[in-house]
Amino acid sequence: MKKNQSMQEIIILGFALFAMFFGSGNLIFPPFLGRLVGEQYLVACIGFIAMGVGLPLLGVMATAKADGQFHLVAERVGKVFSIVLMTALILAIGPFLAIPRTAATTFEMSIRPFLPNLSPVIVIALYFCLTLFFVFKPGKVIDVIGKFLTPALLVILAIIIIKGIFIPIGPLTENTIEHVFTTSLIEGYQTMDALAAVCFGGLIVANLKQKGYSDTSSIIKATLKSSLIALVGLGLIYGGLIFVGAHTSTLVGEYEKTALVIEITRQILGEMGAVFLALAVGLACLTTSIGLTTTGANYFSNLSKGRLSYNLVAVLISLLSFAIALLGVDNIVGLTVPVLKILYPMIIVLVIFTLAGKVVDDDRIYRITTYVTLIVSILDVLGQSFKIEFLQNIISYLPFAAYDFSWLIPAVVALILTKFFVIFKTKKA
């Protein structure tokens, strides 16, 4: 056990965590949400930060408690379930959603505003060629870019937020959302940071062990401290961008999420500010794409026990990401929502159960509650996505269905009933 926790080590790990969680694509969601909610921005901040910051914190802590191996938590539901879930998470933060979003964001924010006639096919193809170049031949270039890029992007965002707070672009917009808090929770899914937390938590634990943190208690304490540093920073950025977006009533017309960020930057920092932001976002997206492609290639190569080579998987990931990226950011977000509405409830249940410890100490509780959550989530998404009326009618009878949390009460009921069943069987034995 390491008795003396070095504050310098904690701070360094905190900044590393921040860099891992802060994908530049995340900055497109808070301003857009702020524009929609207007005078209700405080409620929106609470909801978005709870899901975009609070849940990732819990995810990191749960993974630390599981010694950095979240797949072992999922195995309490079943080994096949664990493989399927972890594969789905890697696909979500990889070629299905997150990687294509980085490419589409780069085109829409870094290229199109300045070269509107340039074909997205050419730009995105070059983007993934660059990604593969660095994935195949990792070098110091990306480390250097990452080392200076995150501070540069943070400085630009800090100026936008501070100036936007003290000198707002315009008056508050009118709220156009019926259920602000729960809608903001769902919008918080879009950061995908909770998914990243349980996938990358092992890196955090491994880093701490290398620094001499040998027992679970010291690892959890160090993880909590460093996570708070990272996530307080994220919360300030998200809250600030929501506030700035809420004061865009003078921006007339409809804006795509990426276009809104560019226009806000132009209003606050001028044309050169928009150029610097575009450059920083483009490079940040590239580094994110390289990291996620590397993660996905390693995962599927290991899953196939080497039958699929690392390089082959990287190429396949890039080709799939290229095809999806051509849909554009808003269309990718449209695809993202139903997937996240299935994945997030399961992650929430597993994270809470892990942190609950002995309160939830039987695998049957994990198994039944998780499967009930999964089934309800799938039925809800199928009903909404394919307009299946009878499914919509069934789901509508569940509490909180109107707020997109139809799975919550069934999960609680499954937990309680299974817990009582386990207690009864134990006493009877």
N, C-alpha and C positions, 0 to 999 in steps of 0.2 A: 504493500500500500504506500502511496505517496502522500505523506502527511502535509507537506507545505505546497499548496497550490500556487504556482507562479502566476501573478496577475498578468505579466507580459504574455505568458503562454495562453491564458484565457482570452486576452484581447486579440491576439493574433488569430486564434481559432475562431473567435467571434466574427472577425472580418472575413475570414475564409468562408465561414458559413453564409455570411451575407452575400458574398460573391457567388456562392453556389445557388442560393435561392433567388437572387435578383436577376431574372432573365429580362432582357430589355423589352421583350414582348409584353411583360407584365405592365409596363407603364401605359399601355394603350387602353386598359380597362377602367382605371379609376377616374380619369377625366370624363370619359363617356358616361359613366354612372353618375358623376356629379352633374353633368348637363341634364340628365334625365330627372334627377330628384330635386334639383334646385334648392329651395329653402329647407328641404328635409335632409340636408347634407350631413348633419351630425348623426342622425339615425343611420344613414347609409354608411358613414365611417365606421360606426360600431359594428354593423353587420359584416361589412367587407373585411375589416381587420380581424374580426373574430374567426372568420373562415380562412382568410388569406394569411394570417399571422398566428393566431391562437392555435388553430388545429395543427399547423406544421410544427409549432413548439411542442405540443403534446406528442406528435408523431416522432420527433427526434428523441424525446424522453422515453417513449415506449420502446423504441429501437435500442436505445442505450440499455434499458432494463433487460432487454432480450439479448444482451451482449453483442449488439450490432447485427443480429441475424433475424430480421423480421420474418423471413420465410419460416422460421421455427414457430413463430406465433400463428401463422396461417396453417401450419401443419397440425395444430390442435383441432382444426376443422377437418383436415384430411390431407394426405400427401398429394393426391391428385389435385385437390382444390388449391393447395399451396402453389403448385407448379403453374396451374392455369391463372391464378391471381397474379403472381409475380410476372408471368409472361404478359398478361394484359396491362399491367402497370408499365413495363418496359416499352410495350408497343405504344401506349398512350403518351408517355413522355419522350417517345422516339419517333418512328416513321409515320405513325397514324395522325398525330396531332402536333406535338411540340416542335419537332424539327421542321416540318413544312411551314409552321407558323413563323419560324425565324426567317425562312427564305422569303415568304410573302411579305413579312413586315419590312425586311430589308429593301425589297423592290418598291413597296408603297411609300416608305418613309425616306429612303436614302437615294433612290434613283428617279422614280416617276415625277416627284415635284420639280426636278431640275432638268430631266431629259424625258419629257412626256411621250415622245414618239418612239422611244426605244422599246423593243418587244420584250415582254416579261419572260418569254421562252428562252431568249438568249441570256438575259440577266440571271435567271434562276439556274440555268444550265451551268453557267460560269461559276455561280455560287457553290454548287455542289461539286464541281471539279476542284475548286479551292478546298472545300471541306475534305474531299478524299485525299488530296495531296498531303494535307497536314495529318490526316488520320493514318495514312500509310507511312509517312516520314515525319513523325513528331519531332519538333525542334524547339529551340529557344525563342523563335519568332513569336509563337503564340503566348509563351510565358511573358515576354516583354510587352506584347500588346495588352494582355490581361492585367499586368502589373500597373500600367499607366492608364489603361482604358477605364477601369471601374472608377478611380478617383476623378478622371475627367468628366465622365458621365454624371457622377454625383454632384460635381461642382455646377454643371449646367442645370441639373434638376433643382439644386438648392437655390440657385438664382431665380429660376422660374417660379418656384414655390414662394420664396420670401417676397419677391417683387409682386407676385400675384396676390399675396395676402394683404400687403400694405397698399398696393395700388391695383385693385381688381380691374380686370378687363372691362367689366360692366356690372350692372345689377344682377341679382340672383334670378335664375330662370324659374319657371313654374314647374312644380312637380307633376310628372306625367305617369307615375307608377302608383298602382293601387296599394300594393303591399310592400312598402319601402324596405323594411327590415329584412324580411325573408327573401325578397328579391336580391338584396345586397349580399345575403349569405350565399345564394346560388351563384351570384357573380364572382364571389370569392373563390368558387371552385376553379374559375378560369386561370388563376395563377398556377394551378397544379403543383403548388409547393408542398402540400400534404403528401401527394404521391411521391414527389422527389424525396421528402423527408424519410419515408420508410424504405426507399430504394437505396439512398446514399448514406443512411445512418451508420452503416458498417464502416465507412471511411472515417467518420468522426471517432468511433470507438477505437479503430486501429491506430489512428493518429495519437490518441490519448495513451494507449498502451505503450506506444513507442517512446512516449515522454515519461514513462514510469508510473502511470496510473494502473495499478494491478488488480484492484478489487472493484466489484460492481458499485459499491457505495461511493467511492471517490470518483469513478467514471461518471456516475449520474450527477453528482454535485458539479463537477467541472463542465459537463455537457449543459446543465441548466444555466450556469453563469454565462458561458459563451453563447448559448442560444438566445438568452435575453438581450445580449449586446446586438446580435444580428437582427433579431426580430423587432426590437425597439426602433432600429433604423428603418426597417421595412415599413413599420406602422406609421412613422413620421412621413415617409415618402408617399404612401398610399393616401393617408389622410390629407396631406397637403395638395396632392393632385386632384382628389375629389373636390376639395374646397375651390381650387382654381377652376375646375370644370363646371362647378355650380354657378360661377359668375361669367358665363359666356352668352348671356341673353342678347348681346349686341352682335353676335355672330349669326347672321340670318341664313336660313336654309338648312338642308340636311347634310351631315358630315359622316363619312366613314370614320371608324375609330382611329385609324392611322392619320387620316387627313385632319381630324380635330386636334391631335397632338401637334402636328406641324403648324396649324394655324394659330394655336395658342402660343407656341414658341415665337412665331413671327410677330404676334401682337406684343409680346413682352420683351423679346430680345432683338427683334428686327430680322432682316434677311440673313445676316451673317450668323446670328444665333441659330437659325433654322439649319444652316449649312453645317455648323459644328455639331448640332444634335444629330443630324442625319448621318454624319460620319461616325460619331460615337456609337449610335444605335446599330449601324451596319456592321461595324467591327465586333461589337458585343454579341450580336446575333450570330456572327460567324464563329466566334469562340464557343458559344453555347452549342451550336450545331456540331462542332468538332467533338466536344465533350460528350454529347448525347449519342452521336454516331459511334464513338469509341465504346461507350457503355453498352449500347445495344449489340455491337459486333462481338464484344467479349462475352456477353450473356448468352447469346444464341450459339456461339461457337462452343462454349462450355456445356450448354444444355445438350448439344448434339454429340458431346464427348469428342470433339475434334473432327467429326465427319464433315461439318461445314467449316471451312477455313475462315479465319478472322477477316481476311481481305475480301472473300466472296460475300460474306454477310454484310460488310460495310458497303459494298457496291449495291447489293440488293436493297439495303436500307435507303441509300441515296436515290436509287431509281424510283422507289415507291414514294419517298418524300418529295421528289421532283414532280411527280404526277399530281399529288395532292396539293402542293404549293401553288400550282397554276390556278387553283380554284379561287385564290385570294383570301385575305384575312377574314373578312366577314363571313364568307361561306365556310371556311375552316372552323370558325367559332360556332357556326350553326351545326356542324358535325360533332363538335366537341361536347356540346351541352348534354345530349342524351347519353353519351359514353360516361361522362363524369357523374351524371345522376345515378348511374349504376355502380360505379367504382367507389365514389366518395362515401355513401352510407356504410358499405362494408368496412372501409378503412376506419371510419369513425367508431363503429362497433368494436373492431379488433383493438384499436388503440385504447379505447376506454377500458375494455376488459383487461388488457395488459397492465394498465396503470392501477386498476382496481385490486390487483393481487389476489389475496386469499378470499376476497368477497366472491370472486368468480374463479373457483378453483377446480372446476370439473370440465373436461373436454366436451361433454354432452351439452353443456350450456353454450360454449363457443359454437359448437356445430349447429344446433337447432336455431339459436338466435341469428347467426350469420346467414343461414339458408333462408329463414323467414324474411330477413331483410333483403336478401338478393331477389327472392321470388317477387315480393311486393314491388321492388324497384323496377324489375324487368317488366312486369305487367303495367306499371304506371307509364314507363317510357314507351312501350309498345302502343298503349292507348293514345298517348299524346302524339307520338311521331307518325303513326299510321291512321290516326283518326278512327280507331276501332271503338265504336259506340258502346258496345256492351262492356268492354274493359273500362272505359271511362266512367260508365255508370257504377260499376263495382267499386272502383277506386274512390269515387266521389263520396261514398258512404264512410270512408275512413277519416278520422280526425286529422286535421292539418293538410288534407289533400289539396285544398285550394292554395296552399302556400308551398307546394312542391316538397312536402315532408310527409307523404302518405306512409312511409316505411316506419316512422318513429314509434307510434303507439303499438303496432304489431310486434316490433322488436322488443319493446318494454314488456308487453304481455308474454311473449315467448321466453324472455329472460326470467320473469317472475314464476311462471308455471314450471319451467324446467328446473329452476332453483328449488322450488317446493318438492318436485318429484325426486330430485337427487337427495334432498334431506330426508324425505319419507323412506326411500329405498335404503339409505344408510342406516337409519334407526331400525328399520325392519330387519336388516342384516345383523 
